[in-house]
Amino acid sequence: MPDTRSQRPRLLFVVTEDWAFLRHRLPMARAALDMGLEVAVATRVSDHGDAIRALGITVFHTPVERAGLSPLGDLRYLVRLIGILRRFRPQLIHNVAAKPILYGTLAARLAARGAAVINAFTGLGILFTDDGGRRRSLKSRSLGGLLMAALRGLCRHRRVHMLVQNDDDRAFLARQGIGHAQRTHLIPGSGVDLTQFPATPEPPAPPIRAVLVGRLLKTKGVTEFAEAARLLKGLGRDIRMVLVGAPDPGNPTTVTREQIDTWVSEGLVDWDGERDDIAAVWAGAHIAVLPSYREGLPKSLLEAAASARPLVATDVPGCRALVRDGENGLLVPAQNAAALAEAIDRLAADGELRRAYGAAARADVEARLSQAKIGAAIQALYGQVLDDPSLPSAPSRS
């Protein structure tokens, strides 16, 4: 029998880590599969390669260092991507985050000149934000400048599209001259499965449980979360501050295990580690917290909102795209533990306000951020990009 895949347009995701693909890009991949595309991903394979392959997605193991520049390592990464493009011959390349965007776009120019490229900026990362202190380092500023200069050149081509998750990032790219306004698209995240994350009633209280879910990074505001816990403890509040997640040694802003153990020993936070049952986490929480320095569209708050939990977050790009101050949660200044503690304390003391904010959060997700709505938007974008008559036809398999 003929291989029907030979006539299907091919989509290649370029993502740094297999766990990140499963956690954040899988709804997009499923939307592509549902519209008849053949899908592959170039990523570092750790523990999740088989789970991805089981979905009918081809996996190319592509090791890469996420942080910083390593001339030899980055050259090897570029060469691997060129080889994958020549082997898989995609019509569409979807690069996610800084290093895949840089080298994936360059590889496309060198080895897949006819293919279309979508560069997905999932928040602008540590090259463009505070690195966990009050100022970005000279090295970080220099790398950010080099990256932006390279992107200005690589993203001018008419087949290169930009994909952002919030208006702040779209405005930033426009100010920096990266991409073209007519080829810059906004889709807020990957959506949330409303059946997997149903609206649930609050658990009994006291204590009130204020929960932060995510990688334990300084740039996620984990330090401010612990300091807010210290302030609330000093006030004698019966509020349990809970961290759900793990350090990320591959990220230079990671919080160390020793620091977490210190906070736990001081009675400031409970640490649940990594959990797969995030719906159960939010069912057992009263308040969702994310004091991040910058986001794309934060998945943890999206899932908390679907679960009808009030949101406390920082007034920064990404977070303010989801949290409307005084409607579904509270916004506070970034890197301000006192303001964070005050917002948590306010919601902890007012159950009626928590429930009102939680209901509004759920309604917002139902209206515009469900997985079904975002999946349809992704399919429309892929269809628009692939409709370019100058794109090459899907090659036949030999």
KEKE-3310 file (N, C-alpha, C; in steps of 0.2 Angstrom, whole numbers, plus 5000, padded with zeros to 4 digits):
npx = (5004:5002:5012:5003:5007:5016:5010:5006:5008:5022:5027:5039:5043:5055:5062:5069:5069:5062:5052:5047:5041:5031:5024:5020:5018:5011:4997:4997:5004:4995:4984:4989:4991:4978:4973:4979:4993:5009:5019:5034:5047:5062:5072:5080:5081:5075:5067:5055:5054:5048:5034:5031:5033:5023:5011:5011:5021:5036:5052:5067:5082:5091:5103:5105:5112:5103:5105:5115:5130:5139:5151:5156:5147:5135:5137:5138:5124:5118:5122:5117:5103:5102:5105:5093:5083:5086:5084:5071:5063:5053:5038:5034:5042:5042:5048:5053:5056:5072:5085:5082:5074:5084:5094:5086:5080:5091:5096:5085:5087:5098:5096:5083:5076:5064:5055:5042:5043:5039:5042:5041:5039:5040:5037:5050:5061:5077:5087:5082:5076:5077:5089:5087:5093:5094:5098:5101:5115:5131:5135:5123:5115:5123:5123:5109:5108:5116:5108:5096:5101:5104:5092:5085:5090:5088:5074:5068:5063:5050:5044:5045:5037:5031:5026:5018:5013:5007:5001:5011:5024:5022:5023:5035:5044:5040:5046:5059:5061:5060:5055:5040:5026:5014:5016:5016:5009:4997:4993:4986:4995:4994:4981:4969:4963:4947:4939:4949:4953:4942:4930:4931:4925:4931:4943:4941:4944:4952:4969:4972:4978:4990:4997:5011:5015:5027:5043:5056:5063:5072:5068:5055:5050:5051:5059:5054:5041:5044:5049:5038:5030:5038:5035:5021:5020:5026:5016:5007:4998:4987:4991:4996:5010:5014:5025:5026:5034:5051:5068:5078:5092:5097:5095:5101:5095:5090:5083:5092:5092:5097:5093:5079:5077:5081:5071:5060:5064:5064:5050:5043:5038:5029:5035:5031:5037:5039:5024:5012:4998:4991:4978:4973:4981:4976:4963:4965:4969:4968:4972:4980:4997:5009:5023:5031:5044:5043:5033:5026:5012:5006:5006:5003:4995:4984:4979:4975:4965:4956:4952:4944:4951:4956:4968:4985:4997:5011:5013:5017:5023:5013:5009:4999:4992:4983:4978:4967:4967:4958:4947:4948:4958:4973:4985:5002:5017:5032:5045:5043:5041:5033:5022:5017:5014:5004:4993:4991:4987:4975:4966:4966:4959:4946:4934:4922:4927:4937:4930:4922:4932:4937:4927:4926:4938:4937:4926:4932:4942:4934:4928:4939:4951:4951:4957:4951:4947:4960:4966:4959:4963:4977:4977:4971:4981:4992:4986:4985:4998:5004:4997:5003:5007:5020:5027:5036:5030:5024:5036:5039:5040:5055)
npy = (4994:5012:5024:5035:5046:5052:5062:5072:5088:5093:5097:5103:5104:5114:5113:5115:5105:5089:5087:5100:5101:5092:5097:5110:5112:5102:5103:5111:5103:5092:5099:5101:5088:5084:5092:5085:5086:5080:5077:5082:5083:5091:5089:5089:5073:5066:5059:5057:5053:5042:5043:5054:5049:5039:5046:5048:5056:5060:5059:5068:5067:5080:5087:5102:5116:5126:5139:5153:5156:5144:5142:5131:5120:5126:5127:5113:5111:5118:5112:5099:5102:5107:5095:5087:5095:5093:5079:5077:5087:5098:5107:5117:5125:5126:5135:5136:5147:5156:5151:5139:5147:5156:5147:5138:5146:5151:5138:5135:5145:5140:5127:5124:5133:5135:5133:5138:5148:5148:5158:5156:5166:5163:5172:5183:5179:5176:5183:5195:5200:5204:5195:5189:5197:5214:5220:5217:5207:5212:5203:5196:5207:5210:5198:5198:5209:5205:5194:5200:5208:5198:5192:5202:5202:5189:5187:5195:5189:5185:5173:5171:5170:5178:5173:5177:5178:5188:5205:5214:5208:5208:5221:5224:5217:5224:5237:5234:5230:5217:5205:5207:5217:5213:5199:5195:5187:5185:5173:5168:5158:5140:5135:5128:5112:5111:5101:5093:5102:5106:5118:5120:5118:5128:5121:5116:5128:5136:5130:5143:5140:5146:5144:5141:5136:5129:5130:5131:5145:5160:5170:5167:5173:5166:5168:5180:5175:5167:5177:5184:5175:5175:5187:5186:5176:5183:5191:5183:5175:5162:5155:5144:5143:5137:5128:5121:5111:5110:5113:5120:5115:5118:5131:5147:5155:5147:5142:5135:5118:5118:5131:5130:5120:5127:5137:5128:5122:5133:5135:5143:5139:5126:5112:5103:5097:5091:5088:5078:5079:5091:5097:5092:5098:5112:5110:5108:5121:5138:5150:5156:5159:5169:5177:5182:5188:5190:5184:5173:5167:5163:5146:5140:5149:5149:5137:5137:5147:5141:5132:5139:5148:5162:5174:5179:5189:5197:5213:5212:5209:5196:5190:5200:5199:5189:5191:5202:5216:5217:5211:5197:5194:5199:5211:5215:5224:5219:5210:5213:5209:5214:5219:5208:5200:5207:5207:5193:5191:5199:5192:5180:5184:5186:5177:5178:5187:5180:5169:5176:5182:5170:5164:5173:5172:5158:5160:5169:5161:5151:5159:5163:5156:5142:5125:5121:5133:5139:5129:5129:5142:5140:5131:5138:5148:5139:5135:5147:5150:5139:5140:5148:5149:5148:5139:5124:5108:5094:5082:5065:5050:5039)
npz = (5000:4997:5005:5014:5021:5013:5006:5014:5021:5030:5047:5058:5074:5084:5098:5115:5125:5129:5139:5140:5128:5129:5140:5136:5122:5116:5114:5103:5094:5093:5087:5075:5070:5069:5059:5048:5046:5045:5059:5067:5080:5085:5098:5114:5120:5135:5146:5140:5126:5121:5125:5117:5104:5104:5101:5088:5083:5076:5082:5084:5091:5099:5106:5116:5124:5134:5140:5138:5127:5118:5108:5101:5105:5100:5087:5084:5087:5077:5065:5067:5066:5053:5047:5050:5044:5031:5030:5035:5028:5030:5027:5035:5049:5066:5078:5095:5108:5113:5108:5099:5090:5085:5079:5073:5063:5056:5051:5043:5033:5027:5024:5021:5012:5005:5015:5026:5041:5058:5072:5089:5102:5118:5130:5134:5141:5150:5144:5142:5153:5171:5180:5191:5201:5205:5193:5176:5171:5164:5154:5151:5146:5135:5127:5125:5116:5105:5101:5097:5087:5078:5076:5070:5057:5052:5053:5043:5031:5020:5022:5036:5051:5066:5082:5096:5114:5121:5121:5126:5122:5108:5105:5110:5101:5089:5092:5092:5079:5075:5064:5055:5055:5049:5049:5062:5074:5087:5099:5113:5122:5125:5128:5139:5145:5148:5154:5160:5170:5180:5186:5204:5221:5235:5246:5263:5276:5291:5287:5276:5259:5249:5234:5223:5208:5197:5189:5200:5200:5202:5194:5193:5204:5216:5227:5232:5235:5246:5255:5256:5263:5275:5280:5282:5291:5302:5305:5311:5303:5298:5286:5274:5264:5249:5238:5223:5212:5205:5206:5192:5186:5173:5171:5173:5183:5193:5209:5223:5229:5242:5247:5246:5256:5267:5268:5271:5283:5291:5292:5283:5270:5263:5253:5240:5229:5212:5204:5195:5196:5194:5193:5204:5214:5212:5216:5229:5234:5239:5234:5220:5215:5207:5206:5195:5185:5171:5159:5146:5143:5157:5161:5173:5180:5171:5172:5185:5185:5177:5186:5194:5204:5213:5207:5211:5205:5197:5190:5176:5159:5151:5164:5167:5155:5158:5171:5178:5187:5202:5196:5192:5201:5209:5205:5208:5211:5203:5211:5224:5239:5250:5245:5239:5249:5256:5246:5246:5259:5259:5251:5258:5269:5265:5260:5252:5242:5236:5230:5221:5213:5208:5201:5191:5185:5180:5170:5161:5156:5150:5140:5131:5132:5131:5127:5115:5109:5107:5100:5088:5083:5081:5071:5061:5059:5055:5043:5036:5034:5027:5016:5007:4990:4985:4993:4995:4988:4998:5000:4992:5000:5000)
capx = (5000:5006:5012:4999:5010:5020:5006:5004:5013:5026:5028:5044:5044:5061:5061:5075:5068:5056:5047:5044:5037:5025:5020:5018:5017:5007:4990:4998:5005:4988:4980:4992:4989:4970:4972:4982:5000:5014:5023:5040:5050:5069:5073:5084:5077:5077:5063:5049:5054:5043:5028:5029:5032:5016:5006:5012:5026:5043:5057:5074:5086:5095:5105:5107:5112:5098:5108:5122:5132:5144:5152:5157:5141:5130:5139:5135:5117:5116:5124:5111:5097:5103:5104:5086:5079:5087:5081:5063:5061:5047:5035:5034:5046:5039:5054:5050:5061:5077:5090:5079:5072:5090:5097:5081:5079:5097:5096:5080:5089:5104:5095:5076:5075:5057:5050:5040:5045:5035:5046:5036:5042:5035:5040:5056:5067:5082:5091:5078:5073:5081:5092:5086:5095:5090:5100:5104:5122:5133:5135:5116:5114:5127:5120:5103:5109:5118:5102:5091:5103:5104:5085:5082:5092:5085:5067:5065:5061:5043:5041:5046:5032:5032:5020:5018:5007:5004:5002:5018:5029:5021:5025:5043:5047:5040:5050:5066:5062:5061:5049:5035:5019:5008:5018:5017:5003:4996:4989:4988:4996:4991:4975:4968:4957:4942:4937:4954:4953:4935:4929:4930:4924:4937:4944:4940:4949:4959:4973:4972:4983:4992:5001:5015:5016:5031:5050:5058:5068:5072:5064:5048:5048:5051:5062:5049:5036:5047:5050:5031:5029:5041:5031:5014:5021:5027:5009:5003:4993:4986:4992:5001:5013:5016:5029:5025:5039:5058:5074:5080:5099:5099:5093:5105:5092:5087:5084:5095:5089:5098:5089:5072:5077:5081:5064:5056:5066:5061:5043:5041:5035:5029:5037:5028:5041:5035:5018:5008:4991:4990:4971:4972:4984:4972:4957:4967:4972:4963:4974:4985:5001:5015:5026:5036:5047:5040:5030:5022:5005:5008:5001:5001:4989:4979:4975:4972:4959:4951:4949:4941:4955:4958:4975:4989:5003:5015:5011:5022:5020:5011:5004:4994:4987:4978:4975:4964:4967:4951:4941:4949:4964:4976:4992:5007:5024:5037:5051:5041:5038:5028:5015:5014:5011:4998:4988:4989:4983:4969:4962:4965:4954:4939:4931:4918:4931:4941:4925:4920:4938:4938:4922:4927:4944:4934:4923:4937:4945:4929:4927:4944:4957:4950:4961:4947:4948:4967:4968:4957:4967:4983:4975:4970:4988:4996:4983:4987:5005:5005:4993:5008:5008:5027:5030:5037:5025:5027:5040:5037:5045:5058)
capy = (5000:5018:5028:5041:5051:5056:5068:5076:5093:5091:5102:5102:5109:5114:5114:5113:5099:5085:5088:5106:5100:5089:5102:5117:5112:5096:5105:5113:5097:5088:5102:5100:5081:5084:5095:5081:5087:5075:5081:5079:5087:5091:5091:5085:5068:5064:5053:5058:5052:5036:5046:5058:5044:5036:5051:5048:5061:5058:5063:5069:5069:5086:5090:5109:5120:5131:5145:5156:5154:5140:5142:5124:5117:5129:5125:5106:5111:5121:5106:5094:5105:5107:5088:5086:5098:5089:5072:5077:5091:5101:5114:5122:5124:5130:5136:5139:5150:5160:5147:5136:5153:5159:5142:5135:5150:5150:5132:5135:5148:5137:5120:5123:5140:5136:5131:5143:5147:5152:5159:5157:5169:5161:5176:5185:5175:5179:5188:5202:5202:5203:5188:5187:5202:5220:5222:5212:5207:5215:5197:5195:5213:5209:5192:5200:5213:5201:5190:5204:5210:5192:5191:5207:5200:5182:5187:5199:5186:5185:5167:5170:5173:5179:5171:5179:5176:5194:5212:5217:5205:5210:5228:5224:5215:5229:5242:5231:5229:5210:5203:5212:5218:5209:5192:5194:5184:5184:5168:5167:5151:5133:5134:5123:5107:5113:5095:5091:5107:5109:5123:5116:5122:5129:5116:5119:5133:5137:5136:5145:5138:5150:5140:5143:5130:5131:5129:5135:5150:5167:5174:5166:5176:5161:5171:5185:5171:5165:5183:5186:5170:5177:5193:5184:5172:5188:5194:5177:5173:5155:5154:5140:5145:5130:5128:5115:5111:5108:5118:5118:5116:5120:5138:5150:5158:5142:5142:5129:5114:5120:5136:5127:5116:5132:5139:5123:5122:5139:5135:5148:5136:5118:5110:5097:5094:5090:5084:5077:5079:5098:5098:5091:5104:5118:5109:5109:5127:5144:5156:5154:5164:5169:5183:5181:5194:5191:5178:5173:5167:5158:5140:5138:5153:5147:5131:5139:5151:5136:5128:5144:5150:5169:5174:5185:5189:5203:5217:5211:5206:5189:5189:5205:5197:5185:5193:5208:5218:5219:5207:5189:5193:5205:5212:5218:5226:5214:5210:5217:5204:5217:5220:5202:5197:5211:5204:5186:5192:5202:5187:5175:5186:5187:5171:5180:5190:5174:5165:5180:5182:5163:5163:5177:5168:5153:5163:5172:5155:5148:5163:5164:5152:5135:5122:5120:5139:5140:5124:5132:5148:5137:5128:5144:5150:5135:5135:5153:5150:5134:5142:5152:5145:5147:5134:5117:5102:5088:5077:5058:5046:5034)
capz = (5000:4997:5011:5013:5024:5008:5003:5020:5023:5036:5052:5062:5080:5086:5106:5118:5130:5127:5144:5138:5122:5131:5144:5133:5115:5114:5111:5096:5089:5092:5082:5068:5068:5068:5052:5043:5045:5048:5064:5070:5085:5086:5105:5118:5123:5142:5148:5137:5119:5120:5126:5111:5098:5105:5099:5081:5081:5075:5087:5082:5097:5097:5112:5116:5130:5134:5143:5136:5120:5118:5101:5098:5106:5096:5080:5083:5086:5070:5060:5068:5063:5046:5045:5051:5039:5024:5031:5036:5023:5032:5024:5040:5055:5072:5083:5101:5113:5110:5105:5093:5085:5082:5075:5068:5057:5052:5048:5037:5028:5024:5021:5019:5010:5003:5020:5031:5048:5064:5078:5094:5108:5124:5135:5132:5144:5155:5140:5141:5160:5177:5180:5198:5205:5203:5187:5172:5171:5157:5150:5149:5141:5128:5124:5122:5111:5100:5099:5094:5080:5073:5074:5065:5050:5050:5053:5038:5026:5020:5025:5043:5055:5073:5086:5103:5118:5124:5118:5127:5118:5101:5105:5111:5094:5084:5094:5091:5072:5074:5061:5051:5059:5046:5050:5069:5076:5094:5101:5120:5125:5121:5130:5144:5144:5154:5157:5165:5175:5181:5192:5210:5227:5239:5252:5270:5279:5289:5285:5269:5255:5244:5230:5217:5204:5192:5190:5205:5198:5205:5189:5194:5210:5221:5233:5235:5238:5253:5259:5258:5268:5281:5283:5284:5297:5307:5307:5314:5299:5297:5279:5272:5258:5246:5232:5219:5207:5206:5203:5185:5185:5167:5170:5178:5189:5197:5216:5224:5234:5249:5249:5248:5262:5272:5269:5274:5290:5295:5293:5279:5265:5262:5247:5237:5224:5206:5204:5189:5197:5195:5194:5212:5217:5213:5220:5236:5235:5240:5230:5215:5216:5203:5206:5190:5182:5165:5156:5139:5145:5162:5161:5180:5182:5167:5175:5191:5183:5175:5192:5198:5209:5212:5205:5213:5201:5196:5185:5171:5153:5152:5169:5166:5150:5161:5178:5178:5194:5204:5193:5194:5205:5211:5202:5212:5208:5203:5216:5230:5244:5255:5241:5237:5256:5257:5242:5248:5265:5258:5249:5263:5274:5262:5256:5247:5237:5233:5226:5216:5208:5205:5196:5185:5181:5176:5165:5156:5152:5145:5134:5126:5133:5131:5122:5109:5105:5105:5095:5082:5081:5079:5065:5056:5058:5051:5037:5033:5032:5022:5010:5002:4984:4984:4997:4991:4989:5002:4996:4993:5004:4996)
cpx = (5004:5006:5009:5002:5014:5017:5004:5010:5016:5028:5034:5044:5052:5061:5067:5074:5062:5050:5044:5039:5030:5020:5017:5016:5013:5001:4991:5000:4999:4984:4982:4990:4982:4969:4976:4989:5004:5019:5029:5043:5058:5070:5078:5079:5080:5073:5056:5048:5048:5036:5026:5028:5025:5011:5007:5017:5033:5047:5064:5078:5091:5097:5107:5107:5108:5101:5114:5124:5138:5146:5153:5150:5135:5131:5136:5128:5115:5117:5118:5105:5097:5102:5097:5082:5080:5084:5073:5060:5054:5045:5035:5038:5044:5045:5051:5056:5067:5082:5087:5077:5079:5093:5093:5080:5085:5097:5091:5083:5095:5102:5088:5073:5067:5052:5048:5042:5041:5040:5041:5040:5037:5037:5047:5062:5072:5087:5088:5075:5078:5083:5091:5089:5091:5092:5102:5111:5124:5133:5128:5114:5117:5124:5113:5103:5111:5112:5098:5094:5103:5097:5082:5084:5088:5077:5064:5062:5053:5040:5042:5041:5034:5026:5022:5012:5004:5005:5009:5024:5028:5024:5033:5046:5046:5045:5058:5067:5063:5054:5045:5029:5014:5010:5019:5010:5002:4991:4991:4989:4994:4984:4975:4962:4952:4939:4942:4955:4946:4935:4927:4929:4930:4937:4942:4946:4947:4962:4971:4978:4984:4998:5004:5017:5021:5038:5052:5064:5067:5068:5056:5045:5048:5054:5057:5043:5038:5047:5043:5028:5031:5037:5024:5015:5022:5021:5005:4998:4993:4986:4997:5003:5016:5019:5028:5029:5046:5062:5075:5087:5101:5098:5097:5102:5089:5088:5087:5091:5090:5094:5082:5072:5077:5075:5060:5057:5064:5054:5040:5036:5034:5031:5035:5032:5037:5029:5015:5001:4990:4983:4970:4975:4980:4966:4959:4969:4966:4965:4980:4990:5007:5018:5032:5038:5045:5038:5028:5015:5006:5003:4999:4994:4983:4975:4972:4965:4954:4948:4945:4944:4956:4966:4979:4995:5006:5012:5016:5019:5019:5006:4998:4989:4982:4975:4973:4963:4960:4945:4942:4955:4967:4983:4996:5013:5028:5043:5049:5037:5032:5021:5012:5011:5004:4992:4986:4985:4976:4964:4961:4960:4947:4937:4927:4922:4934:4936:4923:4926:4938:4933:4923:4933:4941:4931:4927:4940:4940:4928:4932:4950:4956:4955:4957:4948:4955:4969:4965:4961:4974:4982:4974:4977:4992:4993:4985:4994:5007:5001:4997:5009:5016:5031:5031:5031:5028:5030:5038:5042:5048:5058)
cpy = (5006:5021:5035:5047:5056:5062:5073:5082:5091:5097:5099:5107:5108:5117:5112:5106:5095:5086:5095:5106:5097:5093:5108:5117:5107:5098:5107:5107:5093:5092:5101:5093:5081:5087:5091:5082:5081:5079:5078:5085:5086:5094:5087:5080:5066:5058:5053:5056:5047:5039:5051:5054:5041:5040:5051:5053:5059:5062:5062:5071:5074:5089:5098:5111:5126:5138:5147:5154:5150:5139:5135:5120:5120:5127:5118:5106:5113:5115:5101:5096:5105:5099:5085:5089:5095:5082:5073:5081:5094:5106:5119:5120:5129:5130:5139:5141:5152:5156:5143:5142:5155:5153:5139:5139:5151:5144:5132:5139:5145:5130:5119:5130:5140:5135:5138:5142:5151:5152:5161:5160:5168:5165:5177:5182:5179:5184:5195:5204:5201:5196:5186:5192:5208:5223:5216:5212:5210:5209:5196:5201:5212:5203:5194:5204:5210:5197:5194:5206:5204:5191:5196:5205:5194:5183:5192:5196:5185:5179:5166:5174:5173:5177:5173:5177:5182:5200:5215:5214:5207:5217:5228:5222:5220:5235:5240:5230:5222:5208:5209:5212:5213:5201:5191:5193:5183:5178:5166:5160:5145:5131:5129:5119:5108:5106:5092:5095:5110:5114:5118:5120:5123:5123:5120:5123:5134:5130:5137:5143:5142:5146:5143:5137:5133:5129:5134:5139:5157:5171:5173:5169:5171:5164:5176:5181:5169:5171:5185:5181:5172:5183:5191:5180:5177:5191:5189:5175:5165:5154:5150:5141:5139:5131:5121:5115:5110:5113:5115:5120:5119:5128:5142:5154:5153:5143:5135:5124:5116:5126:5134:5124:5121:5135:5135:5123:5128:5140:5140:5145:5129:5117:5104:5094:5094:5086:5084:5079:5087:5100:5097:5096:5110:5116:5109:5116:5132:5149:5154:5160:5163:5176:5184:5188:5195:5184:5178:5173:5161:5152:5139:5142:5151:5142:5132:5143:5146:5132:5133:5146:5158:5169:5180:5184:5196:5206:5218:5208:5198:5188:5194:5204:5192:5187:5201:5211:5220:5215:5199:5188:5200:5206:5217:5220:5220:5215:5214:5212:5207:5217:5213:5199:5201:5208:5197:5187:5195:5197:5182:5177:5187:5182:5173:5183:5184:5171:5170:5181:5175:5162:5167:5174:5163:5155:5166:5166:5152:5152:5163:5160:5145:5132:5121:5127:5140:5135:5127:5138:5145:5134:5133:5147:5146:5135:5141:5153:5145:5136:5146:5147:5144:5142:5127:5112:5097:5083:5070:5055:5041:5028)
cpz = (5000:5004:5011:5017:5019:5005:5008:5021:5030:5041:5057:5068:5082:5094:5109:5122:5128:5132:5142:5132:5124:5136:5141:5126:5112:5111:5104:5091:5088:5087:5075:5066:5066:5061:5047:5042:5048:5052:5066:5075:5085:5093:5108:5121:5130:5143:5145:5129:5117:5120:5120:5105:5098:5102:5091:5078:5081:5079:5084:5089:5095:5103:5111:5123:5130:5135:5140:5129:5121:5110:5098:5099:5101:5089:5079:5083:5080:5065:5061:5065:5056:5043:5045:5046:5032:5024:5031:5030:5024:5027:5029:5046:5060:5077:5089:5106:5109:5105:5099:5088:5081:5077:5071:5062:5053:5048:5042:5032:5024:5021:5019:5017:5008:5009:5024:5038:5053:5070:5084:5100:5114:5130:5132:5135:5148:5151:5140:5148:5165:5178:5187:5203:5203:5196:5183:5171:5164:5152:5147:5144:5134:5124:5121:5116:5104:5097:5095:5087:5075:5071:5069:5058:5048:5049:5048:5032:5026:5022:5032:5047:5062:5077:5093:5107:5121:5120:5119:5123:5111:5101:5106:5104:5089:5086:5092:5083:5071:5070:5057:5054:5056:5047:5057:5071:5084:5095:5108:5123:5121:5123:5136:5143:5150:5157:5162:5171:5176:5186:5198:5216:5231:5244:5258:5272:5286:5289:5277:5265:5249:5240:5224:5214:5198:5193:5195:5203:5201:5200:5189:5200:5216:5227:5236:5238:5245:5257:5261:5264:5275:5284:5285:5291:5303:5309:5310:5310:5298:5289:5277:5265:5255:5239:5229:5212:5209:5203:5196:5185:5179:5166:5175:5184:5194:5205:5218:5229:5241:5251:5250:5254:5268:5274:5273:5281:5294:5295:5288:5273:5266:5254:5245:5232:5217:5207:5197:5190:5198:5196:5202:5216:5218:5216:5227:5238:5236:5235:5226:5215:5210:5202:5201:5188:5175:5162:5149:5141:5150:5162:5168:5182:5177:5169:5181:5190:5181:5181:5197:5204:5208:5211:5208:5209:5200:5190:5179:5165:5154:5158:5169:5160:5152:5167:5177:5185:5196:5201:5194:5198:5206:5208:5207:5209:5208:5208:5222:5235:5248:5251:5240:5244:5257:5253:5244:5255:5264:5256:5254:5268:5272:5257:5251:5241:5233:5228:5220:5210:5204:5200:5190:5181:5177:5170:5159:5152:5147:5139:5129:5126:5133:5126:5116:5105:5103:5100:5088:5079:5078:5072:5059:5054:5053:5044:5033:5030:5027:5016:5005:4996:4983:4988:4993:4993:4994:4998:4997:4996:4999:4999)
residu = (MET:PRO:ASP:THR:ARG:SER:GLN:ARG:PRO:ARG:LEU:LEU:PHE:VAL:VAL:THR:GLU:ASP:TRP:ALA:PHE:LEU:ARG:HIS:ARG:LEU:PRO:MET:ALA:ARG:ALA:ALA:LEU:ASP:MET:GLY:LEU:GLU:VAL:ALA:VAL:ALA:THR:ARG:VAL:SER:ASP:HIS:GLY:ASP:ALA:ILE:ARG:ALA:LEU:GLY:ILE:THR:VAL:PHE:HIS:THR:PRO:VAL:GLU:ARG:ALA:GLY:LEU:SER:PRO:LEU:GLY:ASP:LEU:ARG:TYR:LEU:VAL:ARG:LEU:ILE:GLY:ILE:LEU:ARG:ARG:PHE:ARG:PRO:GLN:LEU:ILE:HIS:ASN:VAL:ALA:ALA:LYS:PRO:ILE:LEU:TYR:GLY:THR:LEU:ALA:ALA:ARG:LEU:ALA:ALA:ARG:GLY:ALA:ALA:VAL:ILE:ASN:ALA:PHE:THR:GLY:LEU:GLY:ILE:LEU:PHE:THR:ASP:ASP:GLY:GLY:ARG:ARG:ARG:SER:LEU:LYS:SER:ARG:SER:LEU:GLY:GLY:LEU:LEU:MET:ALA:ALA:LEU:ARG:GLY:LEU:CYS:ARG:HIS:ARG:ARG:VAL:HIS:MET:LEU:VAL:GLN:ASN:ASP:ASP:ASP:ARG:ALA:PHE:LEU:ALA:ARG:GLN:GLY:ILE:GLY:HIS:ALA:GLN:ARG:THR:HIS:LEU:ILE:PRO:GLY:SER:GLY:VAL:ASP:LEU:THR:GLN:PHE:PRO:ALA:THR:PRO:GLU:PRO:PRO:ALA:PRO:PRO:ILE:ARG:ALA:VAL:LEU:VAL:GLY:ARG:LEU:LEU:LYS:THR:LYS:GLY:VAL:THR:GLU:PHE:ALA:GLU:ALA:ALA:ARG:LEU:LEU:LYS:GLY:LEU:GLY:ARG:ASP:ILE:ARG:MET:VAL:LEU:VAL:GLY:ALA:PRO:ASP:PRO:GLY:ASN:PRO:THR:THR:VAL:THR:ARG:GLU:GLN:ILE:ASP:THR:TRP:VAL:SER:GLU:GLY:LEU:VAL:ASP:TRP:ASP:GLY:GLU:ARG:ASP:ASP:ILE:ALA:ALA:VAL:TRP:ALA:GLY:ALA:HIS:ILE:ALA:VAL:LEU:PRO:SER:TYR:ARG:GLU:GLY:LEU:PRO:LYS:SER:LEU:LEU:GLU:ALA:ALA:ALA:SER:ALA:ARG:PRO:LEU:VAL:ALA:THR:ASP:VAL:PRO:GLY:CYS:ARG:ALA:LEU:VAL:ARG:ASP:GLY:GLU:ASN:GLY:LEU:LEU:VAL:PRO:ALA:GLN:ASN:ALA:ALA:ALA:LEU:ALA:GLU:ALA:ILE:ASP:ARG:LEU:ALA:ALA:ASP:GLY:GLU:LEU:ARG:ARG:ALA:TYR:GLY:ALA:ALA:ALA:ARG:ALA:ASP:VAL:GLU:ALA:ARG:LEU:SER:GLN:ALA:LYS:ILE:GLY:ALA:ALA:ILE:GLN:ALA:LEU:TYR:GLY:GLN:VAL:LEU:ASP:ASP:PRO:SER:LEU:PRO:SER:ALA:PRO:SER:ARG:SER)
# end
